[in-house]
Amino acid sequence: MSSSVKNGVFPYGDDLIHYQVMRKSPPSETAKAPARKVVIKVHPDQRVVVTAPHDASDAAIHDAIQKRARWIWQSIEAFSKQQDAVLPRQYVSGETQFYLGKRYVLKVMVDASQVPSVKLSCGKLNVTLKKAPAIGSDNADYNSQRTQVKPLIDRWYQHKAKAIFHERLTALLPTTTWVTGIPSFRLMAMKKQWGSCSAKGNLMLNPHLVKAPKECIDYVILHELCHIAEHNHGERFWRLLTQSMPHWKEVKAKLDDMAELYLNE
């Protein structure tokens, strides 16, 4: 069952709250009748998504939103506070890093005889430095550690992302019959987007996505490949995505729930 999407906004106190309405397409004669109510969900990234039956009136959707306006605002505030509590990484031993949906403990080591490197081993992300960070008693210690360790990890993620994204793109292409040839892609670290597709069909993918499970990577790549055929988020786009990945909503929700941790630097 595909959906059409529409954006809206409503005031609450001094705030303007943006939301997205997804209208389900009419069911086929043999399909089970869908729930006849408007469902509102606030995601951890503070997006408000309203799912409504295909024949629900704008007034009915507006009334449902107004009735739950306070709950929507409180949920957004709660998720906002949670996000504020996610502190920037200091890149010290003991912190958690992610790769393909799994958590790894960061271990920073110093070995003057070794070339600086990053390796996965025994559930740990081992970073070897040639020279120890400066030791002192203020934030300069963490800045020194961060300055040495973060670029090494960033390059490691970039290298892994390029290989994994190429692997998944190649695996998915046989299912995307509307795509001719192999689309090119480049990496760009972004704060709020996982990917994009240009008018010429070139993909841009966020290297942070390699921290997510492969099924989430597949969802983002399929989403962008669907834009080669449909450049907007109209009903045909969602139908095409559903044909390619019937359970995309569940996968997207899984990615959304972890987004603030995957994107945290």
N, C-alpha and C positions, 0 to 999 in steps of 0.2 A: 504494500500500500504506500503510495507516494504522498508527498505533502507540498503545499504551496506555502511560501514564507513572506511575512510582512513585518516591518519594523514599526514601533510606536513609542510614545513617551507620555508620561503623566507626572504632574507635580505632586510632591508630598512635602509639606512644610516649605523649607527653603531649597529643597533638592528637586532635581528633575531626574526621574527614573526611566531609563530606556528599557524596552522589552522587545521580544521577538515573538510573533504569532505564527505558529505552524498549523495550518488547516489540513486535516487528513482528507485525502481524496475519497469520493464515494466508494463504498465497498462493492465488490462484484456480487452477483445474485447468489453465488454459492459461498461467499465468504461469511464468516461469523460477524454479526452486527457489532460495531465498536461501542465503547462506552460513550454515553450521551451526555458528557459533561465537560466543562472547561477545566483543564489541569494546569496548575502553575508550579513551576520549579525554579528555585534560585540555585545556581551552580557555584562551586567554590571560587571561580574566577569572577563572581558577581554578575554574571549574565542572568537575565530573567527570561525564561522561555515559557510561553503560554501555548499549550496544545489544545486545539478546539476541533469539534466535529466540522465536516465540510460545510454544513448548512447552518452553523451557528451565526447569528446576526452580530454585527459590530457592537450593537447595544448590549447584547448578552455578554460578550467578551469584556466590554468596558465595565459592566456591572460586577462581573466576577473579579476583575482586577481591583476595583474600588473597595469591594468587600474585604479583600485581603491586603490592602495597601499597607497597613501597619505591619503585618507579618512580613511582607516583601521587604520593606525598609529595614526592619530589625534583622532579617536574614542577611541582607547586604552588609549591614553594619558589623554583624558577627563575623562574616567571612573576611571583611576588610581588616578587622582586628587580628584575625588569625594570620593574615598575610603580612601585617606589620610585624608580627612576632617571628617571622622567618628571617633570621639575621643573615647578613651577607657572609659568605664563607671566608674563613681565615686561612684555609689551606694548610692546616696543621694535622698531625697524626691523630686519628680517632674520629675525624669527621666522616660523614657518609657521602659517597659518590654513587651515581647510578650508571648502569650500562645494560641496554636491552631489557629493561624492566627489573633488573636485580640490583640489590644494594651491595656496595663494596666498601669496606673500611679503608680509609686512606692511611698509608704508612709512608712517612718521609724519612729517607735514610741519606747519610753523607758518606761518600767514598771517593777520595781524591784520585783514585786510580781508574775510575769508571767514567764513561761518557754519560752526561745527564740523560735519563731515560724514564719511561713510564711503562709498567708491565702489570698485567693481571696475573695473580698467583694465589691459590688457596684462599679464595674469598676476600683478597685484599687488592687494592690498587696501590702498587709499590712505585714510589717516585724516588729516584736516586739523584742526588745533587752532588756536584763536584766540590762545592764549598758550602760550609754551614752558614745559615743566615746569621745576621748580627744579633748578639744577645744583650739584653738590657732590661729596663723595667717599665717601658711605656709602650704605646701603640706602634712605635717605630719597629718593634720586634715583629709584630704581625705583618706590618707593611713590607718588611724585608722578606719574610717568609712568602707572603702572597706574591711579591714581585718575582721571586724565583720559581715558585711552584706552579702558579696559575698558567703562565704561558706554555709550560710543558704539557699540562693537562689539556689545555685548549687545543694545542696542536695534535695531541693524541686523539681527542674527540673528533677533530676535523678529519684526520686520516681514517679512523674507523667509520665515520659517517659516510665518507665518499665511497668506501668499499661496500658497506651494508646497503646504502641507498641504491647503488648500481645493481647489486644482487637482487633486491626486492623489485626494482623497476623492471628488470629483465624477466623475473618470475611472473609479474602481473600482466605484462604486455599481451600474452596470448588471450587473456580474458577481456581485453579492451579492443574490440574489433574495429572501433571507430578511429583508432590511432594508427597512423602510417609511419613506418620507420621507428627509430629509437629516439625519443625526445631527449634533448640535452638538458642537463641541470647544473646549477651551481649552488654553492653553499653561502649562506649569509646568516649570521647570528642575529636574531630578532627578539624583541622583548615580548611581543603579543601575538605573533603569527608563527604558525608552523610551516607554512609554505604559500606559494603563489604561482600563477601561470600567466605568462605574457600573451598578448594577442597573437604572437607567432608560434605559440605552443611550447615555449621554453619554460622549464620549471625552475623555481628557486626554493630551496629547502633549508630549514633551520637545522644546523648541526646538533643543537641540543636535543632534537628529536631522537637521536641515536640512544638516548638514555631510556627511552620508552620501549615497551615490548614490541616485537616485530609486527604483531597484528595492528598496533597503533600506527606504526610506520606505514604499513600497507594502507590503512585508512586514509592517511594524509596524502600519500602518493596517488591513490585512486581518486580522491577528492579533486586533486589538481588535474589529473588526466581527464576527468569528466568535464573540466572547464575547456578542454580542447574542442569538445563538441558543443558545449553550452557555456557561454561566457558569463551568464548570470546565475543566480540561485532561484530560477523559476522552477515550475513543476516538472518540466522535462529533465532538468538537471538532477533533481532529487530522485526521479524515477530511474534514471541511468545509474546513479550511485547505488540505489537499492538493488538493482539488478546485479551489479558488480559485487556488492557486499551487503547481503540482506540484513545483517545484524550490526550495521554501521553505527546506529544510535548507541548501542551498548558499548561499543569500542570507543566511540567519541567521548562518552561519559567517563570511561576509565581514564582516558588521556586528560580530560578536563580536570578530574579530581586530583591528578598528580602534577598538573602544570606548574604550580607555583614552586614546587620542589625541583622539577626538572630545569626550570628557567632561572633558578636562584644561583647567582654568582657571588 
